Amino acid sequence: MTLVNKLPDITAHAANTAGTVRHVPPSPAASAIMLTFLGDHVLDRDVCVYSGSVIEVLARAGVSAEATRSTLTRMTARGLLRRQRHGRRMYFGLTERSVRVLHDGSVRLWQTGAVNHDWDGTWTLLAFSLPGERQRERHDLRAALAWAGFGPVQGGLWIAPGTPEIESVRALGPHIRVFHARADASTDVTEMVAGAYDLPALAARYTDFRTRWENAPELDPLADKLHLVTDWLQIIRRDPRLPVAHLPLSWPAAGAQELFFRLNERLAGPASEIAAGLLDTVPVLRDDGHRPAAAADQLGG
């Protein structure tokens, strides 16, 4: 019997916890809904959107006007949005920073996906050693490593498949060591993965997603799509994308991803039609007050 078959039945674990799962999407932060909205309706369009339009759209998704205004203000202060006034109305557009963030999310959604079939067999190993008095930094480092897709093997040694982004921990400099390697034939990689990652918890996120969305009533295509994409993106951003060859046969990510794609395709057209009727947009202006060439060409200018 292989270790894959000896691992806990992931589907059974999730089913045992289904009674505690909400059958509607969990309430995401207003900023998460905002990013989904920007990715769906502003990214790559060279437009700014009237704040009142944003408030109206997010209200359909259950976000209060106050929360939307606060989110617009915070994102502007963080360099994720830019203001552009037209008459008495204030419009908001993307910055270079937010474009990078949104393109990264788009790649994660539509290209990288939730199932790692193309792993090349390499691992990133990261070892760290911090003095006892730096306990807070040690805690923060572990959180950053988990977010980047690492799992603890033993002591201060962590692993992640492939070559994940580790810029967030490079500031520790001499306290970390990073290697790229392949497992020796004598190493049971499946067992190592099961020990380094909480597989039942990872699987439950996908099973819970299916529970929430499989038979969910379609009430408002625009709001439903905002919640669907936000819910899915929050799940896959926390997934270390472990190689499928070393996961249990019942791993639920593929089924959940298929459901996401199917629902998104069904909602996309109606959601876009509703948004087109609600959104007041203007072309992005350069700092000199002129439209970028691409936007001018699109408008026949």
Beta strands, then each sheet from edge to edge (+ up, - down):
strand 1: 47-50
strand 2: 81-86
strand 3: 89-94
strand 4: 122-128
strand 5: 151-154
strand 6: 157-161
strand 7: 176-182
strand 8: 281-283
sheet 1: 2+ 3- 1+ 8-
sheet 2: 5+ 6- 4+ 7-
end
